């Protein structure tokens, strides 16, 4: 039963990634694109966790933590660039 739930969840998150990719390409503003990229990072983290459950290894969980830290720093840096025009002061 857990196998079917994992397949369904992986499919849903993969579809969400495709919708986010469409939003990155067709968004009207830069802030919408940043939000779509941040949502893509969250969906990618969820996919990594689901693959970790599927395979039964901890390496996917560690990769998801690293990806979460990198995604957070990238989102904050891009938001700061949009607000001030400069990342490093």
Residue pairs with C-beta under 8 A, 6 or more apart in sequence:
6 50
6 53
6 54
9 46
9 50
10 47
10 50
10 51
10 54
13 43
13 46
13 47
13 50
14 47
16 39
16 43
17 40
17 43
17 44
17 47
20 36
20 37
20 39
20 40
20 43
21 36
21 40
23 32
23 33
23 36
23 39
24 33
24 36
24 37
24 40
27 33
27 36
30 82
31 82
34 75
34 78
34 79
34 82
37 75
37 78
38 71
38 75
41 67
41 68
41 71
41 74
41 75
42 71
44 67
44 71
45 64
45 67
45 68
45 71
48 60
48 61
48 63
48 64
48 67
49 60
49 61
49 64
51 60
52 58
52 59
52 60
52 61
52 64
77 87
80 86
80 87
81 87
